Amino acid sequence: MKITAIEPITCESGIGGRDWLFVKITTDDGIIGWGEGYDWHAAPALAEAIRVVGRDLIGQDPGGSTGSAAGCGTRGERAYRNG
């Protein structure tokens, strides 16, 4: 299984001009995962950061080499170190 798309989505929360942030991750097996981020004042900036970091994740196995969430730490560490 490989990640084929990472799509950050922001939308108006209706609470004082603050945005909500959701992330949609799609795989080549047709599995779709959803996540959410939270920063009332920086949702658009977080969405852009997800777009940038997400480019490195396209084509990767979302479960890492073990088929579980164990690979997430390695990819996150690589993204942090590579800027």
DAKA-V365825 format. One record per residue. N is the residue number from 1. RES is the residue in one letter. SS is DSSP state (hx for helix, st for strand, lp for the rest). PSI is psi in whole degrees, -180 to 180 (999 if undefined). NEAR is the number of other ideal C-beta (glycine too) atoms within 10 Angstrom. Layout:
n res ss psi near
N RES SS PSI NEAR
N RES SS PSI NEAR
This chain:
n res ss psi near
1 M lp 139 13
2 K lp 147 12
3 I st 129 19
4 T st -21 13
5 A st 143 13
6 I st 116 19
7 E st 106 14
8 P st 139 19
9 I st 125 15
10 T st 148 16
11 C st 154 10
12 E st 131 10
13 S lp -21 13
14 G lp 8 8
15 I lp 88 9
16 G lp 38 6
17 G lp 12 9
18 R lp 146 12
19 D st 152 19
20 W st 153 16
21 L st 126 22
22 F st 154 15
23 V st 128 17
24 K st 124 13
25 I st 128 18
26 T st 142 14
27 T st 166 16
28 D lp -13 11
29 D lp 0 10
30 G lp 5 8
31 I lp 135 11
32 I st 128 11
33 G st 148 12
34 W st 144 9
35 G st 172 12
36 E st 150 9
37 G st 161 17
38 Y lp 114 9
39 D lp 101 12
40 W lp -31 13
41 H lp -5 10
42 A lp 23 14
43 A hx -43 22
44 P hx -38 13
45 A hx -39 12
46 L hx -40 18
47 A hx -43 19
48 E hx -40 13
49 A hx -39 14
50 I hx -40 20
51 R hx -45 12
52 V hx -51 11
53 V hx -35 17
54 G hx -29 17
55 R hx -35 11
56 D hx -21 13
57 L hx -18 20
58 I lp 131 11
59 G lp -8 10
60 Q lp 157 14
61 D lp 120 15
62 P lp -18 19
63 G lp 1 14
64 G hx -171 15
65 S hx -18 9
66 T hx -5 9
67 G lp 19 11
68 S lp -174 10
69 A lp 1 10
70 A lp -29 11
71 G hx -15 16
72 C hx -41 13
73 G hx -42 10
74 T hx -46 12
75 R hx -40 17
76 G hx -40 12
77 E hx -43 10
78 R hx -42 12
79 A hx -40 16
80 Y hx -45 9
81 R hx -31 7
82 N hx 0 8
83 G lp 999 6
